[in-house]
Amino acid sequence: MAHLSISSAAADQIRVVLAERGHGLGLRVSVKPSGCSGYSYVLDFADEASEGDAVFVDHGATVYVDNEALTVLDGSEVDYVKDGLNRFFRFNNPNVKDECGCGESFSV
């Protein structure tokens, strides 16, 4: 069975953006072919669960992952990082073999 964890910082941020938005079930994570290395992460709001979604709950936040992305994301941790003025979700993905220089895409 696939696994994805959510850090407490990511869970806090997911709850904040959903509260600001006023609705939504959680964060939807998928991957798409992109960039020079192969894949990139795609983030969106999950307003409803789709058939076949894998649902992960940690620290009171929910992340939905479609089955096609599950093998690429299996074992990953969704984190939220504050680095100076930059704030972003980071994926600590043990399946990544290589990343492009700009960090926008990866290969598995």
FIPA-47432 format. One record per residue: x, y, z of N, C-alpha, C, O, CB in turn; chain; residue in one letter. Coordinates in Angstrom, 1 decimal, padded with zeros to 4 digits. Glycine has a CB too. Layout:
<pts>
[pt [X; Y; Z]; [X; Y; Z]; [X; Y; Z]; [X; Y; Z]; [X; Y; Z]; "A"; "A"]
...
</pts>
This chain:
<pts>
[pt [000.8; -001.2; 000.0]; [000.0; 000.0; 000.0]; [000.9; 001.2; 000.0]; [001.8; 001.3; 000.8]; [-001.0; 000.0; 001.2]; "A"; "M"]
[pt [000.6; 002.2; -000.8]; [001.3; 003.4; -001.0]; [001.2; 004.3; 000.3]; [000.2; 004.2; 001.0]; [000.9; 004.2; -002.2]; "A"; "A"]
[pt [002.2; 005.1; 000.5]; [002.2; 006.0; 001.7]; [002.7; 007.4; 001.3]; [003.6; 007.5; 000.5]; [003.1; 005.4; 002.8]; "A"; "H"]
[pt [002.1; 008.4; 001.9]; [002.5; 009.8; 001.7]; [002.3; 010.4; 003.1]; [001.2; 010.3; 003.7]; [001.7; 010.5; 000.6]; "A"; "L"]
[pt [003.3; 011.2; 003.6]; [003.1; 011.8; 004.9]; [003.0; 013.4; 004.6]; [003.5; 013.9; 003.6]; [004.2; 011.5; 005.8]; "A"; "S"]
[pt [002.5; 014.0; 005.6]; [002.3; 015.5; 005.6]; [003.0; 016.0; 006.8]; [002.6; 015.7; 007.9]; [000.8; 015.9; 005.5]; "A"; "I"]
[pt [003.9; 016.9; 006.7]; [004.6; 017.5; 007.8]; [003.6; 018.4; 008.6]; [002.6; 018.8; 008.0]; [005.9; 018.3; 007.4]; "A"; "S"]
[pt [003.9; 018.7; 009.8]; [003.0; 019.6; 010.6]; [003.0; 021.0; 009.9]; [001.9; 021.7; 009.9]; [003.5; 019.7; 012.0]; "A"; "S"]
[pt [004.1; 021.5; 009.4]; [004.2; 022.8; 008.7]; [003.3; 022.8; 007.5]; [002.5; 023.8; 007.2]; [005.6; 023.2; 008.3]; "A"; "A"]
[pt [003.3; 021.7; 006.7]; [002.5; 021.6; 005.5]; [001.0; 021.5; 005.9]; [000.2; 022.2; 005.2]; [002.9; 020.4; 004.6]; "A"; "A"]
[pt [000.7; 020.8; 006.9]; [-000.7; 020.7; 007.4]; [-001.2; 022.0; 007.8]; [-002.3; 022.4; 007.5]; [-000.8; 019.6; 008.5]; "A"; "A"]
[pt [-000.4; 022.8; 008.6]; [-000.8; 024.1; 009.0]; [-001.1; 025.0; 007.8]; [-002.1; 025.7; 007.8]; [000.3; 024.8; 009.8]; "A"; "D"]
[pt [-000.3; 024.9; 006.8]; [-000.5; 025.8; 005.6]; [-001.7; 025.3; 004.8]; [-002.4; 026.2; 004.3]; [000.8; 025.7; 004.7]; "A"; "Q"]
[pt [-001.9; 024.1; 004.7]; [-003.1; 023.6; 003.9]; [-004.4; 024.1; 004.6]; [-005.3; 024.5; 004.0]; [-003.1; 022.0; 003.9]; "A"; "I"]
[pt [-004.4; 024.0; 006.0]; [-005.6; 024.5; 006.7]; [-005.8; 026.0; 006.5]; [-006.9; 026.4; 006.4]; [-005.4; 024.1; 008.2]; "A"; "R"]
[pt [-004.6; 026.7; 006.5]; [-004.7; 028.2; 006.4]; [-005.3; 028.5; 005.0]; [-006.2; 029.3; 004.9]; [-003.3; 028.8; 006.5]; "A"; "V"]
[pt [-004.8; 027.9; 003.9]; [-005.3; 028.3; 002.6]; [-006.7; 027.9; 002.4]; [-007.5; 028.6; 001.7]; [-004.4; 027.7; 001.5]; "A"; "V"]
[pt [-007.1; 026.7; 002.9]; [-008.5; 026.3; 002.8]; [-009.4; 027.2; 003.6]; [-010.5; 027.5; 003.1]; [-008.7; 024.9; 003.3]; "A"; "L"]
[pt [-009.0; 027.7; 004.8]; [-009.8; 028.6; 005.5]; [-009.9; 030.0; 004.8]; [-011.0; 030.6; 004.8]; [-009.2; 028.9; 006.9]; "A"; "A"]
[pt [-008.8; 030.5; 004.2]; [-008.9; 031.7; 003.5]; [-009.8; 031.6; 002.2]; [-010.5; 032.5; 001.9]; [-007.5; 032.1; 003.0]; "A"; "E"]
[pt [-009.7; 030.4; 001.6]; [-010.5; 030.2; 000.4]; [-012.0; 030.0; 000.8]; [-012.9; 030.3; 000.0]; [-010.0; 028.9; -000.3]; "A"; "R"]
[pt [-012.3; 029.5; 002.0]; [-013.6; 029.3; 002.5]; [-014.3; 028.0; 002.1]; [-015.4; 027.7; 002.6]; [-014.5; 030.4; 001.9]; "A"; "G"]
[pt [-013.6; 027.1; 001.4]; [-014.1; 025.8; 001.1]; [-013.0; 024.9; 000.5]; [-012.0; 025.4; 000.2]; [-015.3; 025.9; 000.1]; "A"; "H"]
[pt [-013.3; 023.6; 000.5]; [-012.3; 022.7; -000.1]; [-012.1; 021.6; 001.0]; [-012.2; 021.8; 002.2]; [-011.0; 023.3; -000.4]; "A"; "G"]
[pt [-011.7; 020.4; 000.4]; [-011.5; 019.2; 001.3]; [-010.0; 019.1; 001.7]; [-009.7; 018.6; 002.7]; [-011.9; 018.0; 000.6]; "A"; "L"]
[pt [-009.1; 019.6; 000.8]; [-007.7; 019.4; 001.1]; [-006.9; 019.9; -000.1]; [-007.4; 020.6; -001.0]; [-007.4; 018.0; 001.5]; "A"; "G"]
[pt [-005.7; 019.4; -000.2]; [-004.7; 019.6; -001.3]; [-004.7; 018.5; -002.2]; [-004.7; 017.3; -001.8]; [-003.3; 019.9; -000.7]; "A"; "L"]
[pt [-004.8; 018.7; -003.5]; [-004.7; 017.7; -004.6]; [-003.3; 017.8; -005.1]; [-002.8; 018.8; -005.6]; [-005.8; 017.8; -005.7]; "A"; "R"]
[pt [-002.6; 016.6; -005.2]; [-001.2; 016.6; -005.7]; [-001.2; 015.6; -006.8]; [-001.7; 014.4; -006.7]; [-000.2; 016.1; -004.6]; "A"; "V"]
[pt [-000.6; 016.0; -007.9]; [-000.4; 015.1; -009.1]; [000.9; 015.4; -009.7]; [001.6; 016.3; -009.3]; [-001.6; 015.2; -010.1]; "A"; "S"]
[pt [001.3; 014.6; -010.7]; [002.5; 014.9; -011.5]; [002.1; 015.0; -012.9]; [001.2; 014.3; -013.4]; [003.6; 013.8; -011.2]; "A"; "V"]
[pt [002.9; 015.7; -013.7]; [002.7; 015.7; -015.1]; [004.1; 015.7; -015.8]; [005.1; 016.1; -015.3]; [002.0; 017.0; -015.6]; "A"; "K"]
[pt [004.1; 015.2; -017.1]; [005.4; 015.2; -017.8]; [005.7; 016.7; -018.1]; [004.9; 017.4; -018.5]; [005.3; 014.4; -019.1]; "A"; "P"]
[pt [007.0; 017.0; -017.7]; [007.4; 018.4; -017.9]; [008.8; 018.6; -017.7]; [009.5; 017.7; -017.2]; [006.6; 019.3; -016.8]; "A"; "S"]
[pt [009.3; 019.7; -018.2]; [010.7; 020.1; -017.9]; [011.7; 019.2; -018.6]; [011.4; 018.4; -019.4]; [010.9; 020.2; -016.5]; "A"; "G"]
[pt [013.0; 019.5; -018.2]; [014.1; 018.8; -018.9]; [014.4; 017.4; -018.2]; [015.1; 016.6; -018.7]; [015.3; 019.6; -018.8]; "A"; "C"]
[pt [013.8; 017.2; -017.0]; [014.1; 015.9; -016.3]; [013.0; 014.9; -016.4]; [013.2; 013.7; -016.1]; [014.4; 016.2; -014.9]; "A"; "S"]
[pt [011.8; 015.3; -016.7]; [010.7; 014.3; -016.9]; [009.4; 014.6; -016.3]; [008.4; 014.6; -017.0]; [011.2; 013.1; -016.3]; "A"; "G"]
[pt [009.3; 015.0; -015.0]; [008.0; 015.2; -014.3]; [008.1; 016.5; -013.5]; [009.2; 017.0; -013.1]; [007.7; 014.1; -013.4]; "A"; "Y"]
[pt [006.9; 017.1; -013.2]; [006.8; 018.2; -012.3]; [005.6; 018.0; -011.4]; [004.7; 017.3; -011.8]; [006.8; 019.6; -013.0]; "A"; "S"]
[pt [005.6; 018.5; -010.2]; [004.5; 018.4; -009.3]; [003.4; 019.4; -009.7]; [003.7; 020.5; -010.2]; [004.9; 018.6; -007.8]; "A"; "Y"]
[pt [002.2; 019.0; -009.5]; [001.0; 019.9; -009.8]; [000.2; 019.9; -008.5]; [-000.2; 018.9; -008.0]; [000.2; 019.4; -011.0]; "A"; "V"]
[pt [-000.1; 021.1; -008.0]; [-000.8; 021.3; -006.8]; [-002.1; 022.1; -007.1]; [-002.1; 023.0; -008.0]; [000.0; 022.1; -005.7]; "A"; "L"]
[pt [-003.2; 021.6; -006.5]; [-004.5; 022.3; -006.7]; [-005.3; 022.0; -005.5]; [-004.9; 021.3; -004.6]; [-005.2; 021.7; -008.0]; "A"; "D"]
[pt [-006.5; 022.6; -005.4]; [-007.4; 022.4; -004.3]; [-008.2; 021.1; -004.6]; [-008.6; 020.9; -005.8]; [-008.3; 023.6; -004.0]; "A"; "F"]
[pt [-008.6; 020.4; -003.6]; [-009.5; 019.2; -003.8]; [-010.8; 019.7; -003.3]; [-011.0; 019.8; -002.1]; [-008.9; 017.9; -003.1]; "A"; "A"]
[pt [-011.7; 019.9; -004.2]; [-013.1; 020.3; -003.8]; [-014.0; 019.1; -003.6]; [-015.1; 019.2; -003.0]; [-013.7; 021.3; -004.7]; "A"; "D"]
[pt [-013.6; 018.0; -004.2]; [-014.3; 016.8; -004.1]; [-013.3; 015.6; -004.3]; [-012.3; 015.8; -005.0]; [-015.5; 016.7; -005.1]; "A"; "E"]
[pt [-013.7; 014.5; -003.8]; [-012.8; 013.3; -004.0]; [-013.2; 012.7; -005.3]; [-014.4; 012.6; -005.6]; [-013.0; 012.3; -002.8]; "A"; "A"]
[pt [-012.2; 012.3; -006.1]; [-012.5; 011.6; -007.3]; [-012.3; 010.1; -007.1]; [-011.6; 009.7; -006.3]; [-011.5; 012.1; -008.4]; "A"; "S"]
[pt [-013.1; 009.4; -007.9]; [-012.9; 007.9; -007.8]; [-011.5; 007.5; -008.1]; [-010.9; 008.0; -009.1]; [-013.9; 007.2; -008.8]; "A"; "E"]
[pt [-011.0; 006.7; -007.3]; [-009.6; 006.2; -007.5]; [-008.6; 007.1; -006.7]; [-007.4; 006.7; -006.8]; [-009.3; 006.2; -008.9]; "A"; "G"]
[pt [-009.0; 008.2; -006.1]; [-008.0; 009.0; -005.3]; [-007.5; 008.2; -004.1]; [-008.2; 007.4; -003.5]; [-008.6; 010.3; -004.9]; "A"; "D"]
[pt [-006.2; 008.3; -003.9]; [-005.7; 007.9; -002.6]; [-005.7; 009.1; -001.7]; [-005.4; 010.2; -002.1]; [-004.2; 007.3; -002.7]; "A"; "A"]
[pt [-006.2; 008.8; -000.5]; [-006.4; 009.9; 000.5]; [-005.5; 009.7; 001.7]; [-005.4; 008.7; 002.3]; [-007.9; 010.0; 001.0]; "A"; "V"]
[pt [-004.7; 010.8; 002.0]; [-003.8; 010.7; 003.1]; [-004.1; 011.8; 004.1]; [-004.2; 013.0; 003.7]; [-002.3; 010.8; 002.6]; "A"; "F"]
[pt [-004.2; 011.5; 005.4]; [-004.5; 012.5; 006.4]; [-003.4; 012.4; 007.4]; [-003.0; 011.4; 007.9]; [-005.9; 012.2; 007.1]; "A"; "V"]
[pt [-002.9; 013.6; 007.8]; [-001.8; 013.7; 008.7]; [-001.9; 015.1; 009.4]; [-002.1; 016.1; 008.7]; [-000.4; 013.5; 008.1]; "A"; "D"]
[pt [-001.8; 015.2; 010.7]; [-001.8; 016.5; 011.4]; [-003.1; 017.3; 011.1]; [-003.0; 018.5; 011.1]; [-000.6; 017.3; 011.1]; "A"; "H"]
[pt [-004.2; 016.6; 010.8]; [-005.4; 017.3; 010.6]; [-005.6; 017.9; 009.2]; [-006.5; 018.6; 009.0]; [-005.6; 018.4; 011.6]; "A"; "G"]
[pt [-004.7; 017.5; 008.3]; [-004.9; 018.0; 006.9]; [-005.0; 016.8; 006.0]; [-004.5; 015.7; 006.3]; [-003.6; 018.9; 006.5]; "A"; "A"]
[pt [-005.6; 017.0; 004.8]; [-005.8; 015.9; 003.9]; [-005.2; 016.2; 002.5]; [-005.3; 017.4; 002.0]; [-007.3; 015.7; 003.7]; "A"; "T"]
[pt [-004.5; 015.2; 002.0]; [-003.9; 015.3; 000.6]; [-004.5; 014.2; -000.2]; [-004.6; 013.1; 000.2]; [-002.4; 015.2; 000.7]; "A"; "V"]
[pt [-005.0; 014.6; -001.4]; [-005.6; 013.6; -002.4]; [-004.6; 013.4; -003.5]; [-004.0; 014.4; -004.1]; [-006.9; 014.1; -002.9]; "A"; "Y"]
[pt [-004.3; 012.2; -003.9]; [-003.4; 011.9; -004.9]; [-004.1; 010.9; -005.9]; [-004.6; 009.9; -005.5]; [-002.1; 011.2; -004.4]; "A"; "V"]
[pt [-004.0; 011.3; -007.2]; [-004.6; 010.4; -008.2]; [-003.8; 009.1; -008.4]; [-002.5; 009.2; -008.2]; [-004.9; 011.1; -009.6]; "A"; "D"]
[pt [-004.4; 008.0; -008.8]; [-003.7; 006.8; -008.9]; [-002.5; 006.8; -009.8]; [-001.5; 006.1; -009.6]; [-004.6; 005.7; -009.3]; "A"; "N"]
[pt [-002.6; 007.6; -010.9]; [-001.5; 007.7; -011.8]; [-000.2; 008.3; -011.2]; [000.9; 007.9; -011.6]; [-001.9; 008.5; -013.1]; "A"; "E"]
[pt [-000.3; 009.1; -010.3]; [000.8; 009.8; -009.6]; [001.3; 009.0; -008.4]; [002.4; 009.3; -007.9]; [000.5; 011.2; -009.2]; "A"; "A"]
[pt [000.5; 008.0; -008.0]; [000.8; 007.4; -006.7]; [002.2; 006.6; -006.7]; [002.9; 006.7; -005.7]; [-000.3; 006.4; -006.4]; "A"; "L"]
[pt [002.5; 006.0; -007.8]; [003.8; 005.3; -007.9]; [005.0; 006.2; -007.8]; [006.0; 005.9; -007.3]; [003.9; 004.4; -009.1]; "A"; "T"]
[pt [004.8; 007.4; -008.4]; [005.9; 008.4; -008.4]; [006.0; 009.1; -007.0]; [007.1; 009.4; -006.6]; [005.6; 009.5; -009.4]; "A"; "V"]
[pt [004.9; 009.2; -006.3]; [004.9; 009.9; -005.0]; [005.0; 009.0; -003.8]; [005.1; 009.5; -002.7]; [003.7; 010.7; -004.9]; "A"; "L"]
[pt [004.9; 007.7; -004.0]; [004.9; 006.7; -002.9]; [006.1; 007.0; -002.0]; [007.3; 007.0; -002.4]; [004.9; 005.3; -003.4]; "A"; "D"]
[pt [005.9; 007.1; -000.7]; [006.9; 007.3; 000.3]; [007.4; 008.7; 000.5]; [008.2; 009.0; 001.3]; [008.1; 006.5; -000.1]; "A"; "G"]
[pt [006.7; 009.7; -000.2]; [007.1; 011.1; -000.1]; [006.5; 011.7; 001.1]; [005.6; 011.3; 001.7]; [006.6; 011.8; -001.3]; "A"; "S"]
[pt [007.2; 012.8; 001.5]; [006.6; 013.7; 002.5]; [006.4; 015.1; 001.9]; [007.2; 015.6; 001.2]; [007.7; 013.9; 003.7]; "A"; "E"]
[pt [005.2; 015.6; 002.1]; [004.8; 016.9; 001.7]; [005.2; 017.9; 002.9]; [004.8; 017.7; 004.0]; [003.3; 017.1; 001.4]; "A"; "V"]
[pt [006.1; 018.8; 002.6]; [006.5; 019.8; 003.6]; [006.2; 021.2; 003.2]; [006.0; 021.4; 002.0]; [008.0; 019.6; 003.9]; "A"; "D"]
[pt [006.2; 022.1; 004.1]; [006.1; 023.6; 003.7]; [007.3; 024.3; 004.3]; [007.6; 024.2; 005.5]; [004.7; 024.1; 004.3]; "A"; "Y"]
[pt [008.0; 025.0; 003.4]; [009.2; 025.6; 003.8]; [009.1; 027.1; 003.7]; [008.6; 027.7; 002.7]; [010.4; 025.1; 002.9]; "A"; "V"]
[pt [009.7; 027.8; 004.7]; [009.9; 029.3; 004.6]; [011.3; 029.5; 004.6]; [012.1; 029.2; 005.5]; [009.2; 030.0; 005.9]; "A"; "K"]
[pt [011.8; 030.1; 003.5]; [013.2; 030.4; 003.2]; [013.3; 031.9; 002.8]; [013.2; 032.2; 001.7]; [013.8; 029.5; 002.1]; "A"; "D"]
[pt [013.6; 032.7; 003.8]; [013.6; 034.2; 003.5]; [012.2; 034.6; 003.2]; [011.3; 034.4; 003.9]; [014.6; 034.5; 002.4]; "A"; "G"]
[pt [012.1; 035.3; 002.0]; [010.8; 035.7; 001.6]; [010.0; 034.7; 000.8]; [008.9; 034.8; 000.5]; [010.9; 037.0; 000.7]; "A"; "L"]
[pt [010.7; 033.6; 000.5]; [010.1; 032.5; -000.3]; [009.4; 031.5; 000.7]; [009.9; 031.2; 001.7]; [011.1; 031.7; -001.1]; "A"; "N"]
[pt [008.2; 031.1; 000.2]; [007.4; 030.1; 000.9]; [006.8; 029.2; -000.1]; [006.2; 029.6; -001.1]; [006.3; 030.8; 001.8]; "A"; "R"]
[pt [007.0; 027.9; 000.1]; [006.6; 026.9; -000.9]; [006.4; 025.5; -000.3]; [007.0; 025.2; 000.8]; [007.5; 026.9; -002.0]; "A"; "F"]
[pt [005.6; 024.7; -000.9]; [005.5; 023.3; -000.6]; [006.7; 022.6; -001.2]; [007.0; 022.8; -002.4]; [004.2; 022.7; -001.1]; "A"; "F"]
[pt [007.3; 021.7; -000.4]; [008.5; 020.9; -000.9]; [008.1; 019.5; -000.7]; [007.5; 019.0; 000.2]; [009.8; 021.3; -000.1]; "A"; "R"]
[pt [008.6; 018.7; -001.7]; [008.3; 017.2; -001.7]; [009.6; 016.5; -001.4]; [010.6; 016.6; -002.2]; [007.7; 016.7; -003.0]; "A"; "F"]
[pt [009.7; 015.8; -000.3]; [010.8; 015.0; 000.0]; [010.5; 013.6; -000.5]; [009.9; 012.8; 000.2]; [011.2; 015.0; 001.6]; "A"; "N"]
[pt [010.9; 013.4; -001.8]; [010.5; 012.2; -002.5]; [011.7; 011.2; -002.7]; [012.6; 011.6; -003.4]; [009.9; 012.6; -003.9]; "A"; "N"]
[pt [011.6; 010.1; -002.0]; [012.7; 009.1; -002.1]; [012.8; 008.5; -003.5]; [013.8; 007.8; -003.8]; [012.5; 008.1; -001.1]; "A"; "P"]
[pt [011.9; 008.6; -004.4]; [011.9; 008.0; -005.7]; [012.7; 008.9; -006.7]; [013.0; 008.4; -007.8]; [010.5; 007.8; -006.2]; "A"; "N"]
[pt [013.0; 010.1; -006.4]; [013.6; 011.0; -007.3]; [015.1; 010.6; -007.5]; [015.8; 010.4; -006.6]; [013.6; 012.5; -006.8]; "A"; "V"]
[pt [015.4; 010.3; -008.8]; [016.8; 009.9; -009.2]; [017.6; 011.1; -009.6]; [018.8; 011.1; -009.4]; [016.7; 008.9; -010.3]; "A"; "K"]
[pt [017.0; 012.1; -010.2]; [017.7; 013.3; -010.7]; [016.7; 014.5; -010.8]; [015.5; 014.3; -011.0]; [018.3; 013.0; -012.1]; "A"; "D"]
[pt [017.3; 015.7; -010.6]; [016.5; 016.9; -010.8]; [017.2; 017.8; -011.7]; [018.4; 017.8; -011.9]; [016.3; 017.6; -009.4]; "A"; "E"]
[pt [016.4; 018.7; -012.4]; [017.0; 019.6; -013.3]; [017.7; 020.7; -012.4]; [017.4; 020.8; -011.2]; [016.0; 020.3; -014.3]; "A"; "C"]
[pt [018.5; 021.5; -013.0]; [019.3; 022.5; -012.3]; [018.4; 023.6; -011.6]; [018.7; 024.1; -010.6]; [020.2; 023.2; -013.3]; "A"; "G"]
[pt [017.2; 023.9; -012.2]; [016.4; 024.9; -011.6]; [015.4; 024.3; -010.6]; [014.8; 025.1; -009.9]; [015.6; 025.6; -012.7]; "A"; "C"]
[pt [015.4; 023.0; -010.5]; [014.5; 022.4; -009.5]; [013.1; 022.3; -009.8]; [012.3; 021.9; -009.0]; [014.7; 023.1; -008.2]; "A"; "G"]
[pt [012.7; 022.6; -011.1]; [011.3; 022.5; -011.5]; [010.9; 021.2; -011.9]; [009.7; 020.9; -011.9]; [011.1; 023.5; -012.6]; "A"; "E"]
[pt [011.8; 020.3; -012.3]; [011.4; 018.9; -012.8]; [012.3; 017.9; -012.2]; [013.4; 018.2; -011.7]; [011.3; 018.9; -014.3]; "A"; "S"]
[pt [011.9; 016.6; -012.3]; [012.6; 015.5; -011.7]; [012.4; 014.3; -012.5]; [011.4; 014.2; -013.3]; [012.3; 015.3; -010.2]; "A"; "F"]
[pt [013.2; 013.3; -012.3]; [013.0; 012.0; -012.9]; [013.0; 010.9; -011.8]; [013.6; 011.1; -010.8]; [014.1; 011.7; -014.0]; "A"; "S"]
[pt [012.4; 009.8; -012.2]; [012.3; 008.7; -011.2]; [012.9; 007.4; -011.8]; [012.9; 006.4; -011.2]; [010.8; 008.4; -010.7]; "A"; "V"]
</pts>
